[in-house]
Amino acid sequence: VQLQASGGGLVQAGGSLRLSCVASGRTFSNSAVGWFRQAPGKEREFVATISWNGGITTYADSVKGRFTISRDNAKNTVYLQMNSLKPEDTAVYYCGAWLSSYRNSNSPRYWGQGTLVTVSS
C-alpha cells in the first residue's frame, strides 16, 4: 500500500491545519492508521492512532484536546485536524498503516512520505 500525506504548510500560532493521508494500491479500511511527527534534531514521535472503523482513537499527551484523528474508509483517507497549533508542533508529519485492525506495535508496517507543518510564533 502506498500512503500519501498532504495538507502541511505555514500557519501562525493558534491557527489550524488539516492533514490528509490517502492510501492507494490496497485499501486500508481494515487497518489501524497513525500519525507521527519528527521535529528537527529530534526522533520521530507518536501523535495519534485510529482503529480500522474509527472506534478507538489514541493521542499523545502533548496533542490531546487540540488534535483530532478521523477516517473516511469510503475515500481511503485518514485525517488529522490540528487546532490551537503551537510553535512546538512544528515538524514533518508522517502517516503510517498497520496490517492489523488495531495498533499492535509501536511502528506501522507502511509509511507515507512526510508533510511539513511550520507554526510561527
C-alpha positions as protocol buffer text, in pm:
chain_id: "A"
residue {
  index: 1
  type: VAL
  ca { x: 0 y: 0 z: 0 }
}
residue {
  index: 2
  type: GLN
  ca { x: 123 y: 349 z: -78 }
}
residue {
  index: 3
  type: LEU
  ca { x: 38 y: 634 z: 155 }
}
residue {
  index: 4
  type: GLN
  ca { x: 33 y: 998 z: 51 }
}
residue {
  index: 5
  type: ALA
  ca { x: 26 y: 1265 z: 320 }
}
residue {
  index: 6
  type: SER
  ca { x: -68 y: 1623 z: 241 }
}
residue {
  index: 7
  type: GLY
  ca { x: -203 y: 1939 z: 396 }
}
residue {
  index: 8
  type: GLY
  ca { x: 103 y: 2077 z: 567 }
}
residue {
  index: 9
  type: GLY
  ca { x: 204 y: 2439 z: 547 }
}
residue {
  index: 10
  type: LEU
  ca { x: 291 y: 2752 z: 737 }
}
residue {
  index: 11
  type: VAL
  ca { x: 46 y: 2873 z: 1000 }
}
residue {
  index: 12
  type: GLN
  ca { x: 57 y: 3119 z: 1287 }
}
residue {
  index: 13
  type: ALA
  ca { x: 36 y: 3001 z: 1646 }
}
residue {
  index: 14
  type: GLY
  ca { x: -325 y: 2943 z: 1742 }
}
residue {
  index: 15
  type: GLY
  ca { x: -420 y: 2851 z: 1388 }
}
residue {
  index: 16
  type: SER
  ca { x: -544 y: 2526 z: 1238 }
}
residue {
  index: 17
  type: LEU
  ca { x: -449 y: 2281 z: 967 }
}
residue {
  index: 18
  type: ARG
  ca { x: -597 y: 1955 z: 846 }
}
residue {
  index: 19
  type: LEU
  ca { x: -367 y: 1683 z: 722 }
}
residue {
  index: 20
  type: SER
  ca { x: -482 y: 1404 z: 494 }
}
residue {
  index: 21
  type: CYS
  ca { x: -338 y: 1059 z: 436 }
}
residue {
  index: 22
  type: VAL
  ca { x: -466 y: 881 z: 125 }
}
residue {
  index: 23
  type: ALA
  ca { x: -395 y: 515 z: 57 }
}
residue {
  index: 24
  type: SER
  ca { x: -355 y: 363 z: -285 }
}
residue {
  index: 25
  type: GLY
  ca { x: -261 y: 24 z: -416 }
}
residue {
  index: 26
  type: ARG
  ca { x: -453 y: -150 z: -144 }
}
residue {
  index: 27
  type: THR
  ca { x: -739 y: -46 z: 76 }
}
residue {
  index: 28
  type: PHE
  ca { x: -652 y: 22 z: 436 }
}
residue {
  index: 29
  type: SER
  ca { x: -1013 y: 15 z: 552 }
}
residue {
  index: 30
  type: ASN
  ca { x: -926 y: -285 z: 772 }
}
residue {
  index: 31
  type: SER
  ca { x: -607 y: -130 z: 909 }
}
residue {
  index: 32
  type: ALA
  ca { x: -521 y: 87 z: 1202 }
}
residue {
  index: 33
  type: VAL
  ca { x: -360 y: 411 z: 1091 }
}
residue {
  index: 34
  type: GLY
  ca { x: -149 y: 658 z: 1279 }
}
residue {
  index: 35
  type: TRP
  ca { x: 17 y: 996 z: 1256 }
}
residue {
  index: 36
  type: PHE
  ca { x: 371 y: 1056 z: 1374 }
}
residue {
  index: 37
  type: ARG
  ca { x: 596 y: 1360 z: 1360 }
}
residue {
  index: 38
  type: GLN
  ca { x: 963 y: 1442 z: 1360 }
}
residue {
  index: 39
  type: ALA
  ca { x: 1094 y: 1780 z: 1461 }
}
residue {
  index: 40
  type: PRO
  ca { x: 1441 y: 1899 z: 1354 }
}
residue {
  index: 41
  type: GLY
  ca { x: 1708 y: 1726 z: 1558 }
}
residue {
  index: 42
  type: LYS
  ca { x: 1458 y: 1500 z: 1735 }
}
residue {
  index: 43
  type: GLU
  ca { x: 1338 y: 1144 z: 1698 }
}
residue {
  index: 44
  type: ARG
  ca { x: 1010 y: 1058 z: 1533 }
}
residue {
  index: 45
  type: GLU
  ca { x: 729 y: 1052 z: 1787 }
}
residue {
  index: 46
  type: PHE
  ca { x: 377 y: 920 z: 1804 }
}
residue {
  index: 47
  type: VAL
  ca { x: 92 y: 1170 z: 1760 }
}
residue {
  index: 48
  type: ALA
  ca { x: -235 y: 978 z: 1718 }
}
residue {
  index: 49
  type: THR
  ca { x: -381 y: 650 z: 1601 }
}
residue {
  index: 50
  type: ILE
  ca { x: -723 y: 532 z: 1488 }
}
residue {
  index: 51
  type: SER
  ca { x: -858 y: 179 z: 1464 }
}
residue {
  index: 52
  type: TRP
  ca { x: -996 y: 34 z: 1143 }
}
residue {
  index: 53
  type: ASN
  ca { x: -1352 y: 159 z: 1199 }
}
residue {
  index: 54
  type: GLY
  ca { x: -1269 y: 469 z: 1396 }
}
residue {
  index: 55
  type: GLY
  ca { x: -1397 y: 317 z: 1716 }
}
residue {
  index: 56
  type: ILE
  ca { x: -1073 y: 360 z: 1908 }
}
residue {
  index: 57
  type: THR
  ca { x: -851 y: 665 z: 1895 }
}
residue {
  index: 58
  type: THR
  ca { x: -541 y: 741 z: 2098 }
}
residue {
  index: 59
  type: TYR
  ca { x: -338 y: 1059 z: 2132 }
}
residue {
  index: 60
  type: ALA
  ca { x: -6 y: 1173 z: 2264 }
}
residue {
  index: 61
  type: ASP
  ca { x: -50 y: 1383 z: 2577 }
}
residue {
  index: 62
  type: SER
  ca { x: 104 y: 1681 z: 2401 }
}
residue {
  index: 63
  type: VAL
  ca { x: -180 y: 1700 z: 2146 }
}
residue {
  index: 64
  type: LYS
  ca { x: -482 y: 1582 z: 2346 }
}
residue {
  index: 65
  type: GLY
  ca { x: -770 y: 1825 z: 2323 }
}
residue {
  index: 66
  type: ARG
  ca { x: -616 y: 2004 z: 2025 }
}
residue {
  index: 67
  type: PHE
  ca { x: -580 y: 1736 z: 1756 }
}
residue {
  index: 68
  type: THR
  ca { x: -847 y: 1500 z: 1624 }
}
residue {
  index: 69
  type: ILE
  ca { x: -785 y: 1195 z: 1409 }
}
residue {
  index: 70
  type: SER
  ca { x: -1065 y: 1063 z: 1190 }
}
residue {
  index: 71
  type: ARG
  ca { x: -1112 y: 848 z: 883 }
}
residue {
  index: 72
  type: ASP
  ca { x: -1336 y: 804 z: 581 }
}
residue {
  index: 73
  type: ASN
  ca { x: -1290 y: 448 z: 461 }
}
residue {
  index: 74
  type: ALA
  ca { x: -1503 y: 511 z: 152 }
}
residue {
  index: 75
  type: LYS
  ca { x: -1236 y: 760 z: 46 }
}
residue {
  index: 76
  type: ASN
  ca { x: -944 y: 553 z: 179 }
}
residue {
  index: 77
  type: THR
  ca { x: -840 y: 862 z: 374 }
}
residue {
  index: 78
  type: VAL
  ca { x: -738 y: 940 z: 730 }
}
residue {
  index: 79
  type: TYR
  ca { x: -735 y: 1297 z: 859 }
}
residue {
  index: 80
  type: LEU
  ca { x: -560 y: 1483 z: 1135 }
}
residue {
  index: 81
  type: GLN
  ca { x: -736 y: 1804 z: 1234 }
}
residue {
  index: 82
  type: MET
  ca { x: -492 y: 2022 z: 1423 }
}
residue {
  index: 83
  type: ASN
  ca { x: -626 y: 2320 z: 1618 }
}
residue {
  index: 84
  type: SER
  ca { x: -464 y: 2567 z: 1855 }
}
residue {
  index: 85
  type: LEU
  ca { x: -129 y: 2500 z: 1696 }
}
residue {
  index: 86
  type: LYS
  ca { x: 187 y: 2587 z: 1887 }
}
residue {
  index: 87
  type: PRO
  ca { x: 541 y: 2651 z: 1761 }
}
residue {
  index: 88
  type: GLU
  ca { x: 646 y: 2323 z: 1924 }
}
residue {
  index: 89
  type: ASP
  ca { x: 412 y: 2141 z: 1684 }
}
residue {
  index: 90
  type: THR
  ca { x: 650 y: 2231 z: 1402 }
}
residue {
  index: 91
  type: ALA
  ca { x: 764 y: 1905 z: 1244 }
}
residue {
  index: 92
  type: VAL
  ca { x: 739 y: 1679 z: 946 }
}
residue {
  index: 93
  type: TYR
  ca { x: 422 y: 1476 z: 990 }
}
residue {
  index: 94
  type: TYR
  ca { x: 404 y: 1117 z: 865 }
}
residue {
  index: 95
  type: CYS
  ca { x: 115 y: 876 z: 838 }
}
residue {
  index: 96
  type: GLY
  ca { x: 156 y: 503 z: 879 }
}
residue {
  index: 97
  type: ALA
  ca { x: -68 y: 198 z: 849 }
}
residue {
  index: 98
  type: TRP
  ca { x: -57 y: -130 z: 1037 }
}
residue {
  index: 99
  type: LEU
  ca { x: -163 y: -459 z: 886 }
}
residue {
  index: 100
  type: SER
  ca { x: -385 y: -517 z: 1186 }
}
residue {
  index: 101
  type: SER
  ca { x: -720 y: -354 z: 1260 }
}
residue {
  index: 102
  type: TYR
  ca { x: -588 y: -214 z: 1585 }
}
residue {
  index: 103
  type: ARG
  ca { x: -246 y: -77 z: 1667 }
}
residue {
  index: 104
  type: ASN
  ca { x: -44 y: -375 z: 1783 }
}
residue {
  index: 105
  type: SER
  ca { x: 311 y: -243 z: 1772 }
}
residue {
  index: 106
  type: ASN
  ca { x: 500 y: 83 z: 1803 }
}
residue {
  index: 107
  type: SER
  ca { x: 581 y: 105 z: 1434 }
}
residue {
  index: 108
  type: PRO
  ca { x: 339 y: 77 z: 1140 }
}
residue {
  index: 109
  type: ARG
  ca { x: 406 y: -163 z: 857 }
}
residue {
  index: 110
  type: TYR
  ca { x: 365 y: 105 z: 590 }
}
residue {
  index: 111
  type: TRP
  ca { x: 480 y: 465 z: 591 }
}
residue {
  index: 112
  type: GLY
  ca { x: 393 y: 761 z: 376 }
}
residue {
  index: 113
  type: GLN
  ca { x: 623 y: 1046 z: 289 }
}
residue {
  index: 114
  type: GLY
  ca { x: 603 y: 1339 z: 526 }
}
residue {
  index: 115
  type: THR
  ca { x: 432 y: 1673 z: 504 }
}
residue {
  index: 116
  type: LEU
  ca { x: 590 y: 1973 z: 671 }
}
residue {
  index: 117
  type: VAL
  ca { x: 399 y: 2175 z: 928 }
}
residue {
  index: 118
  type: THR
  ca { x: 555 y: 2501 z: 1040 }
}
residue {
  index: 119
  type: VAL
  ca { x: 396 y: 2703 z: 1319 }
}
residue {
  index: 120
  type: SER
  ca { x: 524 y: 3055 z: 1362 }
}
residue {
  index: 121
  type: SER
  ca { x: 506 y: 3243 z: 1692 }
}
